[in-house]
Amino acid sequence: MTHCIVVIGPSGAGKSTLVREFVRRHPDFELIRTHTTRPARPAESDTHIFVTDEQFEQTEFLGTVDVFGARYGLAPFAADGRVPVVLLRVFVLDAFAEFFPDAKVVQLEAPVQVLQTRLTERGDADRADAAALAAEIEAGRARADAVVDTGGSFEESLEALAAAFAGLFR
């Protein structure tokens, strides 16, 4: 799959929120949702396919990973001529890299303090460890073809994401 974008970034960077809106505005792209056994967060009903452990076991996946006490899997998909966009975290990128050998990787990030505030406000304070967030940002930068700072306004971040996507296939 030549034209595929994998968006990575730490929790709170805006992967789900920004990509969901980008895809809504740009129908040539399609968000490919992963299956997960973790519970949905508020306002997250369409970013993953939330399943039970039993449903997860009965689904065919390209690959799976266990992280944060939950299971995640990516099922085979057809993007119907659109550019598929997959949301992952940098430490699971290798588990799926063989399925997307030519994928372009875009890192979304924000200052650690901004990420901590976002995570705390959405009830994920347990994932707001500054050192872990900083380490994930650094690891992602090493793997990314483009980096988008999401520390500004939503519209600024969305414009930066669109510019990064546009620059990937030139």
Phi, psi and omega in degrees: 000104188287310183262094177219139178244131173250121179259124179241168176156159180289164174306138178091355182283343178104015183307303184296311185296311183289316182291321177303314180289321178301312181295324177299322183275342184232090186292356175280357179242151178224129176283122177263115186273138174274154172273145176212151177265359179280156178291151178288145172271164176304142178064028184234022188295338184242016180264338176224169169255110185273124185225163174279168176301320180296315178297321179300315180297332184268002183257141175276130182235151170292323179193158179225163176208144174255123181206145180056032178076013179226166178250142178232142178215150178244115180278155175304146183213160172236124184272001175053044177085350178270162177280118179286141177236121182246134179261123179221172171254152187302324183283357172248001181303316181297328180295337183245355185301326182294337180274344182228060186297333181254014182294147172264138184249127178243124177266128169259135181207162176214164175306144184306320181297323178294316178299316180299318179296313179300315181295319179295317181295331180266006176087018179247041182301333179292347179255013187258028179291121186301315182295319180294319179296315179298319179296320179293322177299313181297317179297321179293320179300324181292338184256347190274144171276337178209150179235133179239123176276120181255022181282347180271205181289164179301312182295321177297317179295320179295319177295320179294323177295315179299318179295319179296315179299316182298324182283347185289326188247023178281000000 
